[in-house]
Amino acid sequence: MPWKPPVHRPHGWRRAERVRTNALDRAYGTQAWRKLAAAAITRDHGVCCVCGQQGADTAHHVIEKRLGGTDDLSNLRAVHRGCHNKIHGRGRH
């Protein structure tokens, strides 16, 4: 079995995150967004608005931002990441 030498990584090195391409996409990585999403999840008691199960881990805009929706808490609902992907057609159905 071939031996693979260790990879040198300087102190503090971290794997690069996905490059966010536009301003709207970059907003979801901020501390402000994480706090807002956490507030929506707490308000909804961690229950996904799509499947009704516990364990929601992200927030969904009822009215999408590109359609004029806001980041106001009243426009957010708690969802599972997989359910959120299904809503937007990015996941397995």
C-alpha positions as protocol buffer text, in pm:
chain_id: "A"
residue {
  index: 1
  type: MET
  ca { x: 0 y: 0 z: 0 }
}
residue {
  index: 2
  type: PRO
  ca { x: 154 y: 335 z: -102 }
}
residue {
  index: 3
  type: TRP
  ca { x: 238 y: 578 z: 172 }
}
residue {
  index: 4
  type: LYS
  ca { x: 98 y: 931 z: 144 }
}
residue {
  index: 5
  type: PRO
  ca { x: 309 y: 1203 z: 306 }
}
residue {
  index: 6
  type: PRO
  ca { x: 136 y: 1447 z: 541 }
}
residue {
  index: 7
  type: VAL
  ca { x: 12 y: 1774 z: 393 }
}
residue {
  index: 8
  type: HIS
  ca { x: 166 y: 2086 z: 545 }
}
residue {
  index: 9
  type: ARG
  ca { x: -89 y: 2344 z: 651 }
}
residue {
  index: 10
  type: PRO
  ca { x: 27 y: 2657 z: 835 }
}
residue {
  index: 11
  type: HIS
  ca { x: -111 y: 2736 z: 1180 }
}
residue {
  index: 12
  type: GLY
  ca { x: -462 y: 2883 z: 1145 }
}
residue {
  index: 13
  type: TRP
  ca { x: -521 y: 2741 z: 798 }
}
residue {
  index: 14
  type: ARG
  ca { x: -885 y: 2669 z: 714 }
}
residue {
  index: 15
  type: ARG
  ca { x: -1046 y: 2522 z: 405 }
}
residue {
  index: 16
  type: ALA
  ca { x: -1181 y: 2792 z: 173 }
}
residue {
  index: 17
  type: GLU
  ca { x: -1556 y: 2837 z: 186 }
}
residue {
  index: 18
  type: ARG
  ca { x: -1776 y: 2855 z: -119 }
}
residue {
  index: 19
  type: VAL
  ca { x: -1727 y: 3184 z: -303 }
}
residue {
  index: 20
  type: ARG
  ca { x: -2040 y: 3393 z: -278 }
}
residue {
  index: 21
  type: THR
  ca { x: -2100 y: 3558 z: -612 }
}
residue {
  index: 22
  type: ASN
  ca { x: -2348 y: 3839 z: -552 }
}
residue {
  index: 23
  type: ALA
  ca { x: -2450 y: 4075 z: -274 }
}
residue {
  index: 24
  type: LEU
  ca { x: -2771 y: 3887 z: -197 }
}
residue {
  index: 25
  type: ASP
  ca { x: -2586 y: 3557 z: -166 }
}
residue {
  index: 26
  type: ARG
  ca { x: -2317 y: 3712 z: 56 }
}
residue {
  index: 27
  type: ALA
  ca { x: -2578 y: 3840 z: 302 }
}
residue {
  index: 28
  type: TYR
  ca { x: -2664 y: 3486 z: 416 }
}
residue {
  index: 29
  type: GLY
  ca { x: -2319 y: 3428 z: 563 }
}
residue {
  index: 30
  type: THR
  ca { x: -2336 y: 3722 z: 803 }
}
residue {
  index: 31
  type: GLN
  ca { x: -2377 y: 3712 z: 1177 }
}
residue {
  index: 32
  type: ALA
  ca { x: -2689 y: 3931 z: 1142 }
}
residue {
  index: 33
  type: TRP
  ca { x: -2857 y: 3671 z: 916 }
}
residue {
  index: 34
  type: ARG
  ca { x: -2765 y: 3384 z: 1149 }
}
residue {
  index: 35
  type: LYS
  ca { x: -2920 y: 3571 z: 1444 }
}
residue {
  index: 36
  type: LEU
  ca { x: -3235 y: 3647 z: 1245 }
}
residue {
  index: 37
  type: ALA
  ca { x: -3269 y: 3286 z: 1127 }
}
residue {
  index: 38
  type: ALA
  ca { x: -3217 y: 3164 z: 1485 }
}
residue {
  index: 39
  type: ALA
  ca { x: -3491 y: 3402 z: 1604 }
}
residue {
  index: 40
  type: ALA
  ca { x: -3733 y: 3261 z: 1344 }
}
residue {
  index: 41
  type: ILE
  ca { x: -3647 y: 2902 z: 1443 }
}
residue {
  index: 42
  type: THR
  ca { x: -3697 y: 2985 z: 1812 }
}
residue {
  index: 43
  type: ARG
  ca { x: -4027 y: 3160 z: 1743 }
}
residue {
  index: 44
  type: ASP
  ca { x: -4152 y: 2854 z: 1549 }
}
residue {
  index: 45
  type: HIS
  ca { x: -4028 y: 2619 z: 1827 }
}
residue {
  index: 46
  type: GLY
  ca { x: -3798 y: 2442 z: 1578 }
}
residue {
  index: 47
  type: VAL
  ca { x: -4093 y: 2300 z: 1381 }
}
residue {
  index: 48
  type: CYS
  ca { x: -4049 y: 2296 z: 1002 }
}
residue {
  index: 49
  type: CYS
  ca { x: -4327 y: 2484 z: 823 }
}
residue {
  index: 50
  type: VAL
  ca { x: -4308 y: 2237 z: 531 }
}
residue {
  index: 51
  type: CYS
  ca { x: -4314 y: 1891 z: 689 }
}
residue {
  index: 52
  type: GLY
  ca { x: -4425 y: 1979 z: 1044 }
}
residue {
  index: 53
  type: GLN
  ca { x: -4138 y: 1788 z: 1208 }
}
residue {
  index: 54
  type: GLN
  ca { x: -3904 y: 1912 z: 1481 }
}
residue {
  index: 55
  type: GLY
  ca { x: -3543 y: 2003 z: 1404 }
}
residue {
  index: 56
  type: ALA
  ca { x: -3575 y: 2299 z: 1165 }
}
residue {
  index: 57
  type: ASP
  ca { x: -3226 y: 2439 z: 1108 }
}
residue {
  index: 58
  type: THR
  ca { x: -3267 y: 2735 z: 871 }
}
residue {
  index: 59
  type: ALA
  ca { x: -3515 y: 3007 z: 775 }
}
residue {
  index: 60
  type: HIS
  ca { x: -3722 y: 3054 z: 460 }
}
residue {
  index: 61
  type: HIS
  ca { x: -3855 y: 3382 z: 321 }
}
residue {
  index: 62
  type: VAL
  ca { x: -4233 y: 3363 z: 269 }
}
residue {
  index: 63
  type: ILE
  ca { x: -4202 y: 3636 z: 6 }
}
residue {
  index: 64
  type: GLU
  ca { x: -3866 y: 3597 z: -164 }
}
residue {
  index: 65
  type: LYS
  ca { x: -3628 y: 3891 z: -148 }
}
residue {
  index: 66
  type: ARG
  ca { x: -3602 y: 3902 z: -526 }
}
residue {
  index: 67
  type: LEU
  ca { x: -3979 y: 3954 z: -534 }
}
residue {
  index: 68
  type: GLY
  ca { x: -3967 y: 4238 z: -284 }
}
residue {
  index: 69
  type: GLY
  ca { x: -3972 y: 4043 z: 42 }
}
residue {
  index: 70
  type: THR
  ca { x: -3773 y: 4162 z: 341 }
}
residue {
  index: 71
  type: ASP
  ca { x: -3563 y: 4009 z: 617 }
}
residue {
  index: 72
  type: ASP
  ca { x: -3831 y: 4108 z: 868 }
}
residue {
  index: 73
  type: LEU
  ca { x: -3905 y: 3830 z: 1117 }
}
residue {
  index: 74
  type: SER
  ca { x: -4269 y: 3825 z: 1004 }
}
residue {
  index: 75
  type: ASN
  ca { x: -4151 y: 3719 z: 655 }
}
residue {
  index: 76
  type: LEU
  ca { x: -3944 y: 3423 z: 781 }
}
residue {
  index: 77
  type: ARG
  ca { x: -4043 y: 3065 z: 865 }
}
residue {
  index: 78
  type: ALA
  ca { x: -3837 y: 2785 z: 1016 }
}
residue {
  index: 79
  type: VAL
  ca { x: -3757 y: 2495 z: 782 }
}
residue {
  index: 80
  type: HIS
  ca { x: -3524 y: 2196 z: 751 }
}
residue {
  index: 81
  type: ARG
  ca { x: -3244 y: 2255 z: 503 }
}
residue {
  index: 82
  type: GLY
  ca { x: -3366 y: 1962 z: 289 }
}
residue {
  index: 83
  type: CYS
  ca { x: -3725 y: 2092 z: 288 }
}
residue {
  index: 84
  type: HIS
  ca { x: -3593 y: 2437 z: 195 }
}
residue {
  index: 85
  type: ASN
  ca { x: -3404 y: 2289 z: -99 }
}
residue {
  index: 86
  type: LYS
  ca { x: -3721 y: 2112 z: -214 }
}
residue {
  index: 87
  type: ILE
  ca { x: -3916 y: 2440 z: -201 }
}
residue {
  index: 88
  type: HIS
  ca { x: -3661 y: 2597 z: -433 }
}
residue {
  index: 89
  type: GLY
  ca { x: -3620 y: 2290 z: -655 }
}
residue {
  index: 90
  type: ARG
  ca { x: -3260 y: 2218 z: -554 }
}
residue {
  index: 91
  type: GLY
  ca { x: -3306 y: 1893 z: -364 }
}
residue {
  index: 92
  type: ARG
  ca { x: -3422 y: 1539 z: -416 }
}
residue {
  index: 93
  type: HIS
  ca { x: -3797 y: 1505 z: -446 }
}
